[in-house]
């Protein structure tokens, strides 16, 4: 949803047209890395990425 804080792995704010959720490539969607919260996705296991070829 728009207005949610972005994580380092996000390419855009949630809800931005032309984007969607994807599994975090760094933690594989677990939200955990090296015994702690994944810094790429902020522990959610998801990142916002652009979709499509446009």
Buried (B, 14 or more C-beta within 10 A) or exposed (E): EEEEEEBEBBEBBBEEEEBBBBBBEBBEBEBBBEEEBBBBBBBBBBBBBEEEEE
